[in-house]
């Protein structure tokens, strides 16, 4: 395929389509290095500025990433999560043909305080569990989560049970939890040095913050705040007309 300079489609868009076609067809796969800006400019007889714009857009969309001093490479395909019903991290990862796992960093107790007291509708002096863990797919860290759980509902919750079964399976198998609904909020963030401790990222990378409040009937039984790698997930919502 070639770039048509007589076409009213911008040249950088045409180049993006050509590179995307190679990725979608499998000619370029994860980890492959693409041609340099100079090589692409010479091959297609376009300016390096046009090539740079196309590559920049594909980086923003998560198809490519640059490695300083080495070049530009094809990124891992983002995992697609549809937000049309209740889901768990493990289910999403298994649909992608990968093995989910979680590394529990800490499980401790603290007083609810005003914020968590309001979320769980409990006294500010009541205690909650604080669960910190890393969520992985095939051993690769994808998100860092902090989960709060009310102790009145989950007495004697143990770290080993969460590591063995995963959180939701542990709550269902041990405490007979029946999850009824959840509210989720998403917003973008810039990952920093603290996130670098848990995720294989470079400070300044884009990420997502996901906050989930989970209900059992009318009671809130979980509040989770997740730091999600922006290069690994994309979220999809199906909208219906009224």
Beta strands, then each sheet from edge to edge (+ up, - down):
strand 1: 64-67
strand 2: 71-74
strand 3: 79-82
strand 4: 100-111
strand 5: 127-137
strand 6: 140-150
strand 7: 181-190
strand 8: 206-216
strand 9: 219-229
strand 10: 233-236
sheet 1: 1+ 2-
sheet 2: 3+ 10+
sheet 3: 4+ 5- 6+ 9- 8+ 7-
end
